[in-house]
Amino acid sequence: MTEEIIETTDSEESSEASFQETLDEMMDEKPLDDENITRLYLEEKEIILIGTAHISKKSAEQVKEVIDYEKPDSVCVELDRQRYKSITDGNKWKETDIFKIMKEKKATLLLMNLMISSFQKRMAKQFGVKPGQEMIQGIESAKENGARLVLADRNIQVTFSRVWNGLGMKGKAHLMVQIFFSLFEGADITEEEMEKLKSKDMLNAMLKEFTEAFPRLKVPLIDERDQYLAQKIKDAPGDKIVAVLGAAHIPGIKEEIHHEHDLKALSQMPKKKKGSQMIPWLIPALILGMIGYTFYLNFDAGIQQSVTWILWNGSFSAIGAAAAFGHPLTIVSAFLAAPLSSLNPMLAAGWVAGIVEALIRKPNVQDFEDLTEDLLSFKGFWRNKVTRVLLVVALTNVGSSIGTFVGGANVIRLFLETIGL
């Protein structure tokens, strides 16, 4: 391309000044002079990262401005296919099979997801926006500008499974309690405060606090997703890419995008170690062995052991079902199931209690439609039949775990007393 040189004269100075004013106005309108916008160059690709708050109206407006201005070849959004469908098809909840969820052992993970969604929905309602409005805007702006839409996040079930697998029993209980009680504190936050939360210093401080409280969660929840998102973004088709992301991921993606990552490995469900697969069977075998040997040595002591095991297991499990406001028959089923399910890793008292609750108070279409509103309040979590079933499963299993620990300790104590130790 040849370069044409144009000499200016005095008479052309006013035209030049006018042109400069127009150029200055264009630069003022450019929506990239913002700390939430990061521009990267990777080989022949230009990548623009937009750090957003998932419940901020300003974030959604900024997403539209940037995409309309840049006209990218691809728009990447921090969504997987499951969350994309939930956004684009609001009636998908009506097709949920609560029994299938329990059968696939996803009740607790779904409950955690709903708890987190509850916080976002309440904040979004406060600001008068839809939850994930910036992602919705990214999808719409991609279509309006003819850009390819890339779902750049990892499957949410994989992420939750890897998070859950990385926690011990104590960590799981701590996390559930922390999430649950933090959701219903009722504290309001201004949009100015929300914008401050997107700053790098604030995010770094929050992440540091988060990783100190739950050090095992940072890798699957933040680090691995940074790697996955970075790889999907740089693999997106075209020379200019705009990525709409939660602001917390921006620092990690800026670093990880310069490295190659194996998406297949990052997408694998966690595999249980061989040793960990045997432990759930060894503990029941040990408990049954001690009870059996105690019966052999002292029949009355064996009876006492058995009663202790049944009462501790059944009582704590029933308390969990009652805390979820389960039906009286659900509470009874939790009591009866726990002493047996604790001796069989293939069963769980929560599943039994959850199935009984779902059969007696079967969630209907209206319950799924009311989820959006019911998730906004503490009372709604217990009133809605969908979340109540999930609470029954989770709290009954928590109670059963506590009962197993206490009951098992008593079995061991009585066994040691019987053999004279």
ABEGO torsion letter per residue (X at the ends): XBBBBBBBBAAAAAAAAAAAAAAAAAAAABAABBAABBBBBBEABBBBBBBBBAABAAAAAAAAAAAAAAGBABBBBBBBAAAAAAAABAAAAAABBAAAAAAAGAAAAAAAAAAAAAAAAAAAAAAGBBBGAAAAAAAAAAAAAGBBBBBABBBAAAAAAAAAAABBAAAAAAAAAAAAAAAAAGBBBBAAAAAAAABAAAAAAAAAAAAAABAAAAAAAAAAAAAAAAAAAAABBEABBBBBBBAAAAAAAAAAAABBBBAAAAABBBBBBAAAAAAAAAAAAAAAAAAAAAAAABAAAAAAAAAAAAAAAAAAAAAAAAAAGBBAAAAAAAAAAAAAAAABAABBAAAAAAAAAAAABBBBAAAAAAAAAAAABAAAAAABAAAAAAAAAAAAAAAAAAAAAAAAAAAAAAAAAAAGX
